[in-house]
Amino acid sequence: MPETFFGWPFYGASRSVTQTMVMVGDGGQYDVDFHWQLSQPQ
């Protein structure tokens, strides 16, 4: 039911757009790229 998830982060798809989370600590900067994906229960 992609139409159920029309707003952010899905915009009508079963996979969200790729996001980047930036964390700074322990002497470095860490970039994490991620996305959400909807799937049917097994």
Backbone hydrogen bonds, N-H to C=O, Kabsch-Sander energy under -0.5 kcal/mol:
donor,donor_aa,acceptor,acceptor_aa,energy
4,T,1,M,-1.8
5,F,2,P,-1.6
6,F,3,E,-0.9
10,F,7,G,-1.8
11,Y,7,G,-1.8
12,G,5,F,-1.7
13,A,10,F,-1.5
16,S,36,W,-3.0
17,V,9,P,-1.4
19,Q,34,F,-3.0
21,M,32,V,-2.8
23,M,21,M,-0.5
23,M,30,Y,-2.9
25,G,28,G,-2.5
28,G,25,G,-1.6
30,Y,23,M,-3.5
32,V,21,M,-2.8
32,V,30,Y,-0.5
33,D,31,D,-0.5
34,F,19,Q,-2.4
38,L,14,S,-3.3
